[in-house]
Structures are given as C-alpha cells and as structure tokens.
C-alpha cells in the first residue's frame, strides 16, 4: 500500500492523496447488510428538473469554471487505494455511451434486450381478450390524411400541438373514433370540443408540455378483460439511453396513462449511461407496451413475458458493466498491471461521488442538519443561492427566495415543480414557513431519506479510509465480520484466519456495533464534532431514525476482462449496444494505428457497489465531476 502525501500537495496520476483525519463533513428497524442501491446509481435528492426540453443553458462561465465549486473525493472521505501500481490518466463517461450497464437478474443471468416481438401465444390471447371486450375499432373510421397527421403528432413532427377531427353527430360513432386513435397511436389522448355548434375530436400528446397540465397522471387505467390463465404482471426489458430509471418510468406512465407505482423494478440505474434492466407492470399487455417503441425517444421495450409476481428492489444479483475510458496515457503494461490487481485484490467499497450531489451544497450537509433537527438550516441549504453549474431557472428561483423569502414567488420561477426545490416550496406555501417539517414531507420519502443516507456515507468513507491507513489489507483484532446478518468482533486469534475481504464496517445507527480498535472510537469523535450523539441515533421523527447497516470494506469484481483500442474519431461509439445489435447495425471498427487510445473493460459487481470506485482504483485519479471536467476540457482544448 502506498504512503499518504500531505493533503495540500498537488496530486499527479498514480500518487497517493492525504486523508483528512477530522472531516466535519437506510432507515430500517433492524441493522442489516447494506443493500439500498445497486451499482452506484441511487435516486439522489439533488436538484433535477425532469423535463429535459425545459433545460436552459447557463451563460457566462464555462461549465469547467462552474464545476470548480463542486466536490472532490477528498471532501467525502475518499482518499486511499489498495494497490501499488502506477496510475494513469483517462476520461470517464466522456460520452454517455461509454458507460453501459446490464442488470444481473436474481437467477444470475445478464439481462439483454434482444427481442422486440410480441410472442405468438400472447398475440392469440390478446386477440381473444379484445373480442371479449368489444369489437376492434375499424381503421376506416380515420382517413389516410388523418392517420398521417396523427402519426406526425405522435412522433412530435407536427408543428401544431394537436390534431382536430370533425366528429359525427352520433356519440357512439365518436366514441369509436376516440378508441381508434388511442389504440392506433399510443401516447395520444383525445377529448371532444364544441365550436360553432359542431363537435370536434381533438387529439393531443399525453406527454406534451401543455397537455401535462390537463392530463391527470393519477387517472386509473381503462379496464380490460384479463384472461385468468395469464400472469397479472407483464415483465419486459427496458433499454434506455441518458435517462435515469424514474424519469423513464414517468415517461411510460404518461404514455400509458398509468400511475408510476404500477411499475416495479429491482434497482435504479445511472442516468448518464446506456442501461438495460427488467421492469414489471400490472395488467398491461405486451402489445400495448410494444406499440410504444414507435414513439419513444431513447427508450426501447422488449423480451415480454407474463408472470404472477412484480419485481422488488434489491432482488437483483448485481450489474455487469462495459466501460470505456478514453484518451488513456498508460502503457499496455501499466494497464495489465492495474486490471490484474483489480481482478485479484479488488477496490475499497467507497460510496461514489454521485451519492453526494454535484453542486456546492453537498447532500450530506442537508442530512446532518436533518439529524440535528435544524430545520431552518435544512431549508436554507436546499434553497439558498449557490455557486456552480445549475439550470438558469433554478438560479432565478434561489435568487427570488433569498430576496423575498416568499415561497409562491420563488415557485413561479420554476417551469417544472417536481424538482426537490419545487416540492419544498410548494410545501412551505401550503403549510407555512413555520411548519417546515410538514412542508419538507412533500418531498418524496426516498429523496428525503437520501439526505441522511448521504451523511452516513460520508462517515463510512472517512472511517474506512482511517481503517485502511491504520491496518492495511489484513484482518486485525477488533475488526467486524458478519455471521448471518449480525456482526461479530474478531479476537486476535480469530483475525489470523480471516482476510480483508471478510471485514465489514458499520454505517452509524442505533442498531449496530462498532470496531473495538481505535478506528471504532473515530465514529464517536466524528459525530460529536458534527453535534450528534452516537448513542442516540433515534430521531423524534420516526422516518429519520438511523438503524445503521454493515458494508464490506473491499469488493472484488467478477468476470473482469479488458482491451486497449485505438480510434481516430473522438465521437465514435466504442461499444456495440443491444439496440444496435437488434437493428443489425455493424459493430464499431477500430484503427490499430488510430490517433486516440481507449481502455474498454468489463466486470460484474454485486448490488450497492459503485463501478466508478473500481475505475478509480485502476486509474488512481479523482472521479469527481470537478476533476473529470478539468481533464475533459484539457483534452478538447
């Protein structure tokens, strides 16, 4: 293991960074093996406007300049390595297609999208069910011109935001037209309007900006006959590009006019990536889902099947990653040494940077304020102006709040009210600024809990860095190992028969024990410095009571493989994706004499581990957006 350098010293590739000794910076009823999120892609509680089309460009500073206010790994306790190879530089996630994630099912199978068809037996069942329900609307109800207009509207190619069709005087015939449009053009909604004594059927996009205000997402799905011998849940594989799991679910919900909670899945996946995972939805046919492939952007659905059960968070065995690191500086020998070490020894199981947000106000600071019951500080941290990269409307919202402290005025600055700031402001508007706890409760529970989990993560990262610094890669007296779901303290004799891969460290809480060596005392010191009592982790608000958990110190990836490739076009996709394969598109071709070099590696990880931390061990470089942006800017300049 390498020696630490002073924290203030500049860091070069391959050098060790200092670990701050006194960094001042999972709610269950029982302690458990930590397993909240998979693959380093949790749903964060950071600002995230969900409608990408409403995003405005920041002006003035460059993105790299703005990101100088962001976090580095040192800020969240990440400062040690377990290998002694020389690091090298490279750019991670320069393109979202450089990071490909395939879920590993609970049966241990890597999930792929490789079949877009509706199974034959499914087609027959659905045809029979449709006959029982009602005769299918006749295609002749719509003219070819109307079909073209509706098709263009469905694909967002229509300059107008709606298509108007004159309706028949008969209500029954108008009903058939409504049904024909909705079945033939998934994603479109219809309504009847009267003008100058004539009735018109108006079709509009269920996911359109203006339509969203009119369409109630809580509307129950239309009832359909459902065969008794068919499983109640349609399972399918979701392929998505540059969109996080909840955003994808929201899109599917709008197109199908369902509540988002009709969908279930085993884990959330990264946004800036191409990901493939299994989803289940209650009593929606494969045919309806398959139709969506005609109108979805960056999403594809396939591999349909019916089962009698939904999916549950955490049921997956892990994730398989294909990662491209561009513009690497390391020689082939350096790469081989680094990847061999990763395969044999593994990496420190740190919580990755995405756990803590990307702005100048880290999520763990909000979590600490919640645990201290300092609710005014919670509001201030979430809503106050902050330096760094943010959408312009969020900047205006924060400025309005700082100037007026008026939640209604600040809320008007947000085109999308579903971000954390909008939900908090709506709560303050409804319940008053003196009832912050209730107002804060309007933020979805998972997001609220993510703040305190983020604080736990900083403590864990910091204490594990101390543990590695103090004792290296061997088990010692006072360390913890799991026996079932309970932790056991190793004696000096027992430590001799255990390796570092057996050791766990606790996330702070009321239902965990701590190592009995001096690192265990560090937990108490760190929480005390933050104004918290480690012996009293029960919050007066039940949701925010921390039971704690145990997490392995080191993780060894499986199925590790790699290759160094050379190419000339920096915009070239270097991974052959499932969708490209299903479209029969050729795999990328590389030039052995190419101008650029990249490392393409594959590996599998268990749930609740971060692929970026494995890559960090390979490169010996800071994986924060702040540092990666600096590398990216240097390369393109």
N, C-alpha and C positions, 0 to 999 in steps of 0.2 A: 504494500500500500504506500502511496506517495505521501510525502510530508506536506503539511499545510504551509502556505505562504501568507504573509501579512495581508489583511483584508484590503488595505489601501493600495497594495501593489497592483500594477496593470496585469491583466490576465492574457496570456497567449495560449494558442492551441496546445493542449497537452499539459498545461501547467495546472497545479492544484490551487484552489481558492481557499482563503481563510474562512472559518465558520464563526460567526459572532456567538460568543458564549452567553450573552444575555439579551437575546432578541425579545423586545417588548411587543413586538408584533408576532343522525343515527339514533334517532330517538326511539328507543325501544324500552321495554320494561325490564329486559334482562340483557346482560352483556352477551355479545356474540362475536363470532369471527366476522370481521368487517367485510361486507359484501353489498354495499349500497349501489354501486355503479360499476359498469364494465368498461374496460379498455380506455379509461381516461376520457370519457365523453359524457359526463353528467349534465343534467339540466342545470345550468348555472343561474344564479339570481342576479346576474348583471343586466345592465340596460340592453335591451334587444328589441327594437321595433320589428314587428313580424312581417310587415308588408314591404318587401324589398323595393317595389316600384315607387314607394314614397321616400326612399332614402335620398338625401340631398348631399351634394359634395361639400366638404369642408374647404374653405378658401383660406388664403394667407399662407400659413406654414405648410411645409411639405409633411406627408404622413410620417416620414422618418423623424422630422423635427418634433412632431407632436408626440411620437411614441417615446421620446426621451423622458417623458414624465411617468412612463409605465414601470411595472415591477421588473426586477431581475430575480434570478434564482436565489441569490443571497438573501433577498428580502423575505423569503418564505422558508428559510432554513435548509435549502438545498445546496450543499457545499462539499460533499465527499464523493469519491469514486472507490470502487473495489478492485480495479485492475491497474496494472502498472505500464500498459502500453502507451506509446506516444500518440496523442490525439492529433486530429487533422480537421481542417475546416470543410464545411459543406453547407448547403442551403436546404432547409427542411420546409416542405409544403410551399415551395415557390409557386406551384400550381396546385389547385385542389385535387387534380387527377394524379398527383404524386403520392397520395395517401389513400390507399384502398383497403377497406375493412370488410371481411366476410364473417358473419356470425358463425359460431360453432354451436350447433343445437345441443339439447340435453342428451341426445343419443350419441354425441361426439362426432357428428357429421358436419363438414363445412357447407354452409348454405350458399347455393348459387342460383342465379336467375338463368334458366336455360330452356324454358318452355312457356310461350305466351298463349298457347292454345287452350280452349275450353275442352276438358276431357269429354269424349263422345258420350259416355254414360250420363255425364252431367247435362249435356245438351238435351238428351232424351227426357230426363227427369224434369228439366225446366220447361220444355215444350208442353209436357203433360200438365205441369202445375199451371202454366199460363192458360191452357184450355179450361182448366177447372175454374180459374179465377174469372176470366172474361175473354171474349174473342179479341185477338190482337188488332190494334188499330190498322186500318187499311192505309198502305202507302199512298194510295190515290187521293187521300184527303189533302195532301200537300202537293203543290205544283213543283216542277223541276226548278223554277226560278226561286220559289220559296225555300226549297231544300238547300239551294246554293247559298242564299242569304243566311239561313240558319247555320249552315256549316261554317261559313266565314265568321259569324258571330261566335260560334263555339270555339274556334281557333284564334280568336282575338284579331282576326283580319278585317273585320267590319269596322269602318270608320265611325259608324253610329254605335251607340251603346245598347240598342235594342232593335228588334225586327217586329213590325206591326202587320198583322194579317187580319183582313176583314172577316168577321165571324158570321156564321149562319144564324138565322132567327131562332132556330131550334137549339135549346140549351143542351139537349142530348148530343147533337152533332158538334157543338162547340166543345163539349167535354171530351169527345173522341179526338178532336184536334189537339187539345191540351195534352192528352195522354200520348198521342203520336209524337209530339215534339219532345216530351220529356224522355220517352223511351229511345227514340232515334238519335237524340242529341244530348247525351249525358252532360250535366253541368249547366244546362239552361233551365230557367224557371219561367213560368208563364202566369199571366193574370189577365182578367177581362176589364177593359176600359170602355166607357161610353163617350162618344163625341158626336155632336150634331145629330143625336137620335140614332146613331149607328153604333153597333158593338164591334170592338176590335180585340183580337187576342194579341197581347204584347209579350214577346219573348225577350228575356234579358239574361245576362250571365250571372249565375248564382255566386260566382267568385269575383264579380266585378266590384270596383271600389264603391260606386254609388249603390249598387244592389245590396251590398253587405249591410247597409243601414236599414234596408227594408226586409231582408230575409231573416227570420228569427232562427238562429242556429240551434236553438233548443227545441225546434219543432220535431215531433215524433215522426219516424219514418212511416210511409204508407204501408198498410198491412197487405201482405201477400200470402197466398196459400203456401204452406211449407210442408213438404212430404214428411211423414212420420219416420220413414226409414233413412232420412238424411240427417247427418250431424248438424247441430244447431249453429256451429261456427264454421265459417269459410276461412281456411288458413291460406295465406298466399305469401310469396316472396316479394318484398319491396326493394327495388333498386332505386337509389336516389343520389343526386349529384348536388353538392354545395348547398345542402339544406339539412337542418337538424331534424331529429325524429318527430318532435312535437309540431314543428311547422308543417312537415309532410302530413301528419295525421289531421291537422287543421284543414289543409287543402282537400284531402279526401272527404272530410266531414262536410265541407261546403258543397262539393260537387255531388255528393250522395244525399245531402240534406239529412245528416245524422248528427247526433251528439258525439263529440270526440271520445267520450267514455264508452262508446260502443266498441272501440278498438282496444286490443290488448297486445302487448309485446314483452319480450324478455329483457330488453335493455335499450338505453338510448345510445345513439351513435353520433360521432363528430359531425359538425356542420361542414367545415372546410375539408371535404373528403368525398370520395365515392364509396358508398356503403351498401351492403346487401344484408337484409335481415328478414326474419319471419314475423308476420303480423297476423292476427286473427280478428274477425269482425262478426258480430252476432246477426244471424239471419239475413245476410245479404248474399245474393247469388254470385257465383263466379262470372256469369255472363255480364251482370251489371258492372262488376269490377273490371272485367276485361275491356268493356267499352271505353273506360276512362283512358286507356292507352292512346286513344285517338286525340285527346285534348290536353293531356298533362304535359307540363314542361319540367324536365329534369327528374321525372319520376316514371318508373315502369313497374307494372304488376304482372306476376305470372306464377307458375307452379301451383295452381289452385288445387285444393282438396277440402273435403268436408270432414270435420271431426266433432266430437261431443264435448270438447273442453276448450276454454280460452287459453291464453298464454299468461304466465306470471313473471313478474320482474325477478331476475336473479336465477331463473331456471336454466339459462344457457351455461354451457361448459367454458365458454371463453370467446375469443375472437382471433381470426387469422388475418395478419397484416401483410400487405405488399407496399413497401415504402421506397420511394425514390429520393435520394439525397443528391442534389445537383452540384456541379462545379466543385467536386471534391479535390482537395490538394494532396491527399495521402497516396503513397506508392501502393502498388499491389501487395507488397509485403506487409506494409502497415495495416492495410485493410484486412488481410488474412489474420494477422495477429489480433486485431481488435474484435473481429467477429468470432474467432476461435475462443477468445476469453468470454465473450457474451454467451456463447453456447455452453461453455464448461462451468463458468462461475456465476453468470447472471449479472444482475444490477440491483442497486438499492431501490427498494419498492416505494420511492417517494411519491407523494401526491404531486401531480404535474401542474404546470403553470395555469392551465385552464380552470383549475379549481378556485383560483383566487381573483378572477376578473382581469380586465386589460387596461383599466383606467387608473388614475392617480389615487382613487379611493378603493383600496382592496376590499373584497367581500369579508375577509376575516376581521377587519376593523368594525364593520357593522355587527358581525357576530359577537364580538367581545362586548359591544355596547348593549346588545340584547341580553347577554348573560349577566351583565352588571345592572340590568333593569334601568338603564339610562335612555329613556325613550325619546327625549328631545334630541339627544346626540344621534340616535338611530335615524330620525327624520333629517337632521342636518347632514349626516354623511351621505344619505341617499339622494337628497335634493339640492345640496349646495353646488355652486359652480365649481368646476374642476378643470385643471389644465389637461391637455392631451387630446387624442383623437376621439371625437364624438360627432354624431349626426347634428346638423345645424339646428334642427327643431328642438333637440334636447338641450343644446346650448341656450337657446332662447327661453325654453321652459325654466331652466335653472336660474337664468338672469332675472326672469319675472318673479320667481319665488324669492330670490334674495332681495329684490327691490320692494315687493309688496307683502310678502308672506300670505298672499291670497291664493288658496288652492284652486278656486274657479278660474282666476285669471291665468295662472300657470298652466292649468289643464287645457285652456283654449289654444295654447302654443303647440299642443301635441296633435298631429294628424291621426296618430294611432294611440288609442288609450289603453292598449293591452300590455304595454311595457310596464316594468316594475314602478317607474315613476308615476305613470298614469294611474295605476291601480292604487298607489298610496295617496295621490292627490284626490282621487275620487272618494277614498275613504275619509280623508280629512274634511272634504266638502260635505259629505253625508253625516258624519258623526262629530265634527268639530275638532278644532286644534287641541282641545284639552282632553280629548278621548283618543289618544294616539294608539293605544293597544288595540282597540276595536278597529280603528282605521287601518292599521298595519295588517289586520286579519283579512282584509280584502285581497291582499297578495296571495296567490295560490300557496297552499301549505308546503309543497315541495320546495318552492323558491324561498319561503321564509326559513325553512329548516336548513337550506343550503348555506345560509349565512353562518349559522352556528357550527355546522359541519366544517365549514372553511376554517373557522377558528381552531377546531380540534385538529385539523390537518396541519396547520402551521406548528402547533405544539408537537405533533407527532414527528414531522420533518425535522424540527430542531433537536428533539431528544434523540432521534435515531442518528443524526449526524454526530452528536456527542458520544453516543454509544460506539459507533464505528471508530471515532477518533480515539476513544479511551481503550478499547479492547480489540480492535481489528476484526479479522474474519475467523474468530474462534468462539465457541461457547464458553462462558465463564460462570463461576458461582454467582448466584443472584439473578441470572437471566431467567426469562419465562419461556416455557414451551406449552403447547396445547395438549391436553389429554381429553379427547372429546371436544366439548365446547368450553371447558374450564381450563384456566391457566394454572400451571404448576411451577413453583420456584425451584430451580436446579441447585442441588448441593454441589460441592466441589468435586465429589466423586462422580456424580451423575453428568456433570458438564463434560467429562472426558469421553463419554460415549455419545455425545451429540455434536452436530455441526452447526455452522451459522445458518444453514438453510432450515433448521428446526426452530430457530428463535423467533418469537413474536414480541412486539412492543404494544402497549395499550394506547388507545385514544382516551383522553381523560373523561371520567364519568363516575357515577355513584356506584356502579356495579362491576368495577374492575379492580385488579390488584396491580401493584407496580413493582418493577425490579427492586431488589433489596440492595444492589450496589449503589454507588454514588449518583449514577445517572437517574435512578429512580427518584432521588431527592430533588433532582433538577426540575421534575414536573412541578413539585410544590413551589419551588423558587420562582419558576416562570409564571405560574398562575398568580402567585402572590404579588409579583411585580405588576401584573395586569389588574390587580384589585379583585381577584377571585379567590374563593376558598375551596381548595381541592377536596376538603372533607364535606362540602355542602354543595353538590352539583345538582341538587333538585331545585328547579325554578318554581316560583309561586304560580307561574302559568305552565300547566302540565306539558304542553307541546314543547316547551323549551328546556325540559329537564333532560340532562345528558346521562344516559346509562353507561356510555363508553363502549368500546369494542377492542378486539385484538387484530393485529395486522402483521403479516410476515415481513421480516426485515429485508430479506433478499428473495428475488424471484429469478428462476432460470427459465428462459423461453424454451419452447419445443419447436420441432420442425424448422430449425434455422437453416437457411440457405442464402447465398448471395452471388452476385456477379458484378463486375465493373464493365460498364458500357460506354461507348463513345458515340457522339452525335454532333451534327452541325447546326440544327435548328433549335434554338432555346425554347421555342413554343411547341415543339413536338411532344405529344403524349408518349410516355415511355412504358406504359402499362396497357396490355390488351384486356379491356374490360369485358364483363359479362354481356353488356348490351352490344358492344362492338362484335362480339362473337356471335350473338344471336342474329345480328344483322348481316352476318357473313362479311364483315369488314376485315381487311388484312391486318395482321399483327404489325407493329412498328418495325421498320428495318433500320439497322444501325450501321454506321460507317466506322470501320475499325481504325481509320485514320482521322476520325472526327475531331473537330475543334474543342469540344467540351467532353468532360468525363463525369460520369454519374455512377453512384453505387445504388444498385437495386437489390433490396434484401427482403426476405420473407421470414416470418416467425409467428408462432401462436402464443397467446398469453391467457391466463385464467381471468375470470371476472375481477373487476375492481383494481386493475393494474393499468398503468399508463405506458403506452407504446413510446411516447416522447421521452420517457425516462430511460428506456432501453437504448434509444438512439443517442441520448446524451452520454451514456456510458461508452458508446462506440466513438463518438466524435471528441469527447472531452470539451464540449462547447456549451455555453449557456443557451437553452432552448426557448427563452422568453421571447415574446414578440418584439420587445425592445431591441434585443441583441440580433435576432434574426432579420429584422428590418434594416438594421445597420449593415449587415452582411449583404442583403439583397440589393440595397442602394449602391454599395461599393461595386458589386458585380456589374450592375446595369450601367453604372457610370463609366 
